[in-house]
Amino acid sequence: MAVPGEYFDRWNLTPDGAEIETPRARLFPVRYDGTPAILKVLSPISDETDAPRTLRHFAGRGAVRVLAEADRVVLLERAVPGSALTDVVAAGRDDEATAVIAVIAADLHHGEPPDGFVGVEQWADGFRRQRERGPHPLLPPAMLDRAETLYRDLAASQRRRFLLHGDLHHENILMGERGWLVIDPKGVIGEPAFEVVMSLGNPHLTWPYPADRKVMARRVAIFAERLAVDRDRILNWAFAQMVLCACWHIEDGDPDTDVGRSLTMADVAGSLL
């Protein structure tokens, strides 16, 4: 990825910090009309190509705003001071952090789903790809079967569906001048009970805290009450989606520790049903 000098000129940007490089993007802190912003250049392997369209749909409701866009380059509102919701959990205020996620989910989920986005049912293809790879020592075939059947049943029985963030967890929620704001959405159409699952296994830095049965039970209870969704439906999605995450980790060649953590979270969710 080349340094996006042309975009600095096109949008009249001034540097405002050191470049940050991730496996899927390069981030340039800049000033845009005097306002803190982030110039994000997506890599060819990035899975965030739908992020700008998703953020435009959210329209600043609990999310950073898109300021400009061209090709695989996007200029985003920068959350300042930018501390992550992870810090709230680390400070011992997990209920507070969970409530923040519930409020944000309620803000994000509005209106009819726009055209051009896949539904959560399409994500189930990850189960098929795992079967084609063959057995994995950490993933029992019976667990894979149960998760796929449950996932497909839940997807088929959804009611009100929205455009979801798709990766809503503590590390993707930052403090900005307008309050807590999400970044890096995947963009997928589904129900609110699906949305909150990714936060259950986070923050990663506090592991194994998220795998405590009491912690998961408390988080699910808060989500169920604040979002008016069924507790068991969240837990069933959690079991199925965490096994799917394990399939993705295997597919991406991630360490077995990542696979094991996802399967541990699936086991905890199953034990609470």
N, C-alpha and C positions, 0 to 999 in steps of 0.2 A: 504494500500500500504506500503510495507516494504521499509526501507531505502536501496537504491540501492548500497550497499557497493561493491558488486561484479563488478558493472560497473565502479566504481572509480578505481578498480584494473585493470580491463580488458583494459580500455582506458587510464590508467595512468593519472587520473584527480587529481587536488588539489582543495580543497574548496576555494572559493573566494567571500564569502558573505553569508548572512543569507538565509535559506530556505524560499520559498514563497509557500503557499498552497492556491489553488483555489478549487472550487467545482469539477473541472474535471481533476485536475493535481497537481503534486508537482514539483516545480522548484528549481533547485540547481545551483546557480552561481558557476562556476568552471573555472579553467585554463586547457587548453588542448594544450600541447606543448607550453606553455607560452601564448597562445591566449585566450582572454575572450570567454567563451562559456556558454551555458545553458544546463544542464541535465534535461530533462523533462520526468517525469513518469506519464503516463496517467492513470486515474482512470477507473474502470470498466464501468462507465456511460458516459465516455467522447465521444463527437461527433467529435473528431479530429483525428480519426484513419486513415483517408485518408490524413492528413496534410503532413506527410513525403513524400509520393508519389507525392503530389501536389508540394511541395517545390523542389523536385528533378527535376520535369518537368520545373519549373521556372528557375532552374539552376543559381540562384544568380542574375537574371535580376530583380532588384527591390524587391528582397526578401532575407531573411536570408538563409544561406546555411545549408544543412544537412551534419554534419561531421561524424556521425556514427549512427547506428540504430540496435536495437535488441528487438524483442517481442513488448511490449508496452512502450519501453524506447527509447528516441531519444536524440542525442547530437546535439545541434544547435549552429550556429554562434550567438554570443551575440551582439546586437546592442548597441554600446557605443558612446555617453553618454546615449542613450536610451530615450530621451525626446519624447513625443508623438506629433503627428500632432495636437492634441487637443490644445496644447499650442499656436499654431499659430492662431487658431480661437479666443481663449481667448484674444490674444493680439490685436484683431481688424483687422486681415489680412485674412479675409475669402476667398477673391478671390485668394490669394496666396496659401492657403491650398487646395482649389478646383482644382487649376491648378496642384498642386503636385499629387493629386489623379488621374487626367487625365493622367499625364506623367507615373505614375506607372502602371495604367491600360494598357496603350499602350505597356509598357515593358513586362508585364506579359503575354499578349495575343499574343502568337506566335506559329507557327507550327500547325500541325494537332492535334486534341484532342486525347490523348492516350486512350487505351482500359481500361475498368474496373471502369469507373466513371459513375455515374448517370447523366442524363440530367435535366435541370430545369423543364421539363415536369413532371418528377417523384415527384418533390416537391409539385406539385398541389394536391397530395393525402391528404395534410393537410386540404383542403377544405372539402373533404369527411369525414374525421375524425371529423371535427367540426359539420357537419350535424348529425352525429351519436350521438354526445354528446347532441344535442338538442339546443334550442335557448339560447343565452346569452343576458342579458339585455342591454349591450352596443353595440351589433352588430346586426343591423337590418337585417332581412332575405333578403330584397331587395338588400342591400349593399353586402351581401355575394354572392348572385346570380350574381350580376353584376361583381364582382371581379373575381369569378371563370370563368365565360364565357370569360371575357377579357383576363385573364391569359392564358387560354387554346388556345385562338385565337392567342395571341402573340407568344406562344411557338411553335405553328404549322407553323407560318409564318417567323420564324427566317431564316436568310441567313447564313453568315459566322459565324461559331461557334468555340469557343476556350475552353480550360480548364480555368475556372474562379476561382478566389479566393473564392467567394461565401459569404464573410462577410467583404467586403472592406470598411472600415470606419476609421475615424481619430484615434481611440484608438488602432487599429491594424496596425498602421504605425508609426514606430519609427526611430529616427535619429541614424545612425551608421557611422562608419568610411568611408563607401562607399556611404553615402548619405541616403536618406529616404528608408526604407526597410519594407516590410510587414511581419507580423507574423500571426500565427493561421488561416491558410486557411481552408475552409471546403472542397473545391474541387468539382466543379460541371460544367458540360458542357453547355454552352449557349453563348449568344451574348453580345457584350460590353454594349449595352443599358441596359441590365439586371444588369450588374456588378455594375454600379455606384449608383444604387438606395439606397443601405444600407447606404451610406454616407449622404444622404439627411436629415435623421432624427437625425444626430449626429453633434457634440459631445453631449452626454446625459447631461454632466455637464453644458452645456450652454442653456438648455431648459428654456423658450420656443423659443429661438432665431431661431432654425431650422424650426419652424412652421410658421415663418413670410413669407407671400406670396412673398414679394420682394426678400427675401433671397433665397427661392427655385427657383424662376424664374431666378435669376442671376446665381445660381449654374448650373441649367439645361442648360442655354445658354452657359456657359463655357464648359461643357461636350460636348454639341452638336457640338460646333465649333472645339474643340481640338481633338475629337475622330471621327469627321465626321459621326455622327449619328443623326437621326431625333429627333428634340425636342419633338414632340408629342409622339413619341414611348417611350422615357424615361419617360414622364409623365404618359402614360398609364401603363407602367410597375410599376411605383411608386404607382399608385392607387392600382393595383392588388396585388403587393408584400407587401404593407403595411397592407392590409387586411389579407393577409396570415400570416404576422408576428403577427397580433392580434390573429389569430387562434392558433398559436404556443404558445403565452403567456397564452392563456386560457388553452391549453393542459398541459402546464408545471405548472399550478397553480400559475402563477405570479400575483402580485397585479393588481387590476383593473386600477391603474394609468398607468401601462405599456400597458395594452390593449387600454386604452383611448388615449395614446400618438400615438400609431400606427394608430388608426382610425382617429385621428386629421390630421396626415400627409397624409393619404389617401384622406381626404376631401380637403386639401390644393392642392394636386396634381390635383384632379378632377376639382377644381375651376379654374385652369390655362389652362385647355384644351379648 
